[in-house]
């Protein structure tokens, strides 16, 4: 484990997040490349809480489908840095913007990996709470890993009420706005599956489902669309398997929504299209 910032050389800024900056860094001795998230020492208590939560979760997780943590560096005067595996193709959000919408074949490979990650997290009693394209990292091998655990939660009791609006409001499931109607058995895990459904929808059609392309909306309009509208369904041009998969994720009643484990056996992801897919991925 690497525990000294002085062993690392900053190469460039990869992105800015809440209260922190993510750098690409090189380990001076091994030349290995990592991503380093540094929290600004003067950031607000909220950002500080998020980074501590992220640290705790990254310390506990060990899965090829979750971004790996290679060390946590804490300085006496409050700087905290998390050294992570470097994902060289950025996020699915940037991939969508640079490459355009993704084919069903790519989406099925992506989906299988995210489901494996979610199944792992849920079995460890961790709810991510902010699944969206910008929080799914990719590398050149088209490996997809779940990142950004700033608002995640470790469930200590089996049932936990909907306590606060965290995460990105647009990807929030109906039961998080209205647990009485849509989540008689609210436990949080199903909310991650809803967000996954919206994420895949967006990667397939190119824009966030509840809003026409390019349109921005306010919180109330969006909440009404999510709670009172029909869940979005994919265009007819997509395969029946994909449409059915999305319907299983976007069940408004959280009790009817499939779990990550159930979804892993859905035909959209269960079918091994390995060889077809390799050539497709190379073209990305
Ligand atoms: P926040 O969620 O607080 O905005 P993130 O943890 O998502 O912050 O990081 C901000 C940006 O940094 C991301 O959008 C991504 O572009 C980049 N980034 C974060 N972690 C990595 C990583 N492990 N590898 C490559 N890029 C990363």
Boltz pocket constraint, residues with backbone or C-beta under 6 A from the ligand:
constraints:
  - pocket:
      binder: B
      contacts: [[A, 14], [A, 15], [A, 16], [A, 17], [A, 18], [A, 19], [A, 22], [A, 35], [A, 37], [A, 67], [A, 84], [A, 85], [A, 86], [A, 87], [A, 88], [A, 90], [A, 91], [A, 134], [A, 135], [A, 137], [A, 147], [A, 148], [A, 150]]
      max_distance: 6.0
